[in-house]
Amino acid sequence: VAIVPSTFNLSQNYPNPFNPTTTIQFSLETKSYTQLSIYNILGQNIYSIINEELPAGNYSIIWDGTDNNRKKVSSGIYFYRIETESFSATRKMVLLK
């Protein structure tokens, strides 16, 4: 039996700082159209990880430090943002090479 989370949540990535991969965990309280994206320090969307409807539950996503063109991004500060119909959150992470 799957345990459905009681709240929406976006956890801090780990490890942070990271190289070459990091894990992003989030929880959805209800079935939701979900967008999870990575942004650079200028606020530009560099990688869209999720852009679809997901069932309620707990999720764990690994980001490999690449952009939408599958090119490795440079060291620096990045932001990851989750957006659903009723929840949004942004957190900061650091890629150190």
RAZIPE-V522915 format. One record per residue. N is the residue number from 1. SS is DSSP state (H for helix, E for strand, C for the rest). PHI is phi in radians with two decimals (NA if undefined). PSI is psi in whole degrees, -180 to 180 (NA if undefined). Layout:
BEGIN
n->N ss->SS phi->PHI psi->PSI
n->N ss->SS phi->PHI psi->PSI
END
This chain:
BEGIN
n->1 ss->C phi->NA psi->125
n->2 ss->C phi->-1.37 psi->141
n->3 ss->C phi->-1.64 psi->123
n->4 ss->C phi->-1.54 psi->128
n->5 ss->C phi->-1.09 psi->151
n->6 ss->C phi->-1.56 psi->-8
n->7 ss->C phi->-2.53 psi->162
n->8 ss->C phi->-1.39 psi->144
n->9 ss->E phi->-2.71 psi->145
n->10 ss->E phi->-2.18 psi->115
n->11 ss->C phi->-1.50 psi->160
n->12 ss->C phi->-1.18 psi->137
n->13 ss->C phi->-1.14 psi->159
n->14 ss->E phi->-2.58 psi->144
n->15 ss->C phi->-1.20 psi->162
n->16 ss->C phi->-2.61 psi->113
n->17 ss->C phi->-1.13 psi->160
n->18 ss->E phi->-2.33 psi->160
n->19 ss->C phi->-3.05 psi->119
n->20 ss->C phi->-1.74 psi->-9
n->21 ss->C phi->-2.23 psi->159
n->22 ss->E phi->-2.48 psi->156
n->23 ss->E phi->-1.89 psi->131
n->24 ss->E phi->-2.01 psi->124
n->25 ss->E phi->-2.01 psi->142
n->26 ss->E phi->-2.60 psi->161
n->27 ss->E phi->-2.22 psi->140
n->28 ss->E phi->-2.04 psi->124
n->29 ss->C phi->-1.27 psi->-34
n->30 ss->C phi->-2.38 psi->165
n->31 ss->C phi->-1.01 psi->129
n->32 ss->E phi->-2.58 psi->144
n->33 ss->E phi->-1.24 psi->123
n->34 ss->E phi->-2.18 psi->134
n->35 ss->E phi->-2.10 psi->128
n->36 ss->E phi->-2.21 psi->119
n->37 ss->E phi->-2.34 psi->156
n->38 ss->E phi->-1.89 psi->136
n->39 ss->E phi->-2.17 psi->148
n->40 ss->C phi->-1.47 psi->-179
n->41 ss->C phi->-1.14 psi->-20
n->42 ss->C phi->-1.51 psi->-1
n->43 ss->C phi->1.48 psi->10
n->44 ss->C phi->-1.45 psi->134
n->45 ss->E phi->-1.25 psi->114
n->46 ss->E phi->-1.80 psi->-20
n->47 ss->E phi->-2.72 psi->125
n->48 ss->E phi->-1.73 psi->112
n->49 ss->E phi->-1.48 psi->-48
n->50 ss->E phi->-2.29 psi->138
n->51 ss->E phi->-2.67 psi->69
n->52 ss->E phi->-2.85 psi->169
n->53 ss->E phi->-1.39 psi->132
n->54 ss->E phi->-2.16 psi->146
n->55 ss->C phi->-1.24 psi->161
n->56 ss->C phi->-1.00 psi->144
n->57 ss->E phi->2.70 psi->-176
n->58 ss->E phi->-1.81 psi->138
n->59 ss->E phi->-2.26 psi->149
n->60 ss->E phi->-2.39 psi->119
n->61 ss->E phi->-2.09 psi->137
n->62 ss->E phi->-1.82 psi->126
n->63 ss->E phi->-1.81 psi->130
n->64 ss->C phi->-1.69 psi->16
n->65 ss->C phi->1.29 psi->27
n->66 ss->E phi->-2.02 psi->163
n->67 ss->C phi->-1.72 psi->-172
n->68 ss->C phi->-1.08 psi->-21
n->69 ss->C phi->-1.63 psi->9
n->70 ss->C phi->1.15 psi->23
n->71 ss->C phi->-1.64 psi->143
n->72 ss->E phi->-1.13 psi->135
n->73 ss->C phi->-1.52 psi->162
n->74 ss->C phi->-1.43 psi->166
n->75 ss->C phi->-1.02 psi->147
n->76 ss->E phi->2.68 psi->-171
n->77 ss->E phi->-1.65 psi->133
n->78 ss->E phi->-2.27 psi->159
n->79 ss->E phi->-2.14 psi->143
n->80 ss->E phi->-2.10 psi->139
n->81 ss->E phi->-2.32 psi->134
n->82 ss->E phi->-1.92 psi->140
n->83 ss->E phi->-2.40 psi->130
n->84 ss->C phi->-2.25 psi->-176
n->85 ss->C phi->-1.08 psi->-31
n->86 ss->C phi->-2.19 psi->8
n->87 ss->C phi->-2.64 psi->141
n->88 ss->E phi->-2.59 psi->148
n->89 ss->E phi->-2.74 psi->151
n->90 ss->E phi->-2.30 psi->140
n->91 ss->E phi->-2.35 psi->159
n->92 ss->E phi->-1.82 psi->144
n->93 ss->E phi->-2.47 psi->160
n->94 ss->E phi->-2.20 psi->128
n->95 ss->E phi->-1.75 psi->120
n->96 ss->C phi->-2.03 psi->124
n->97 ss->C phi->-1.87 psi->NA
END
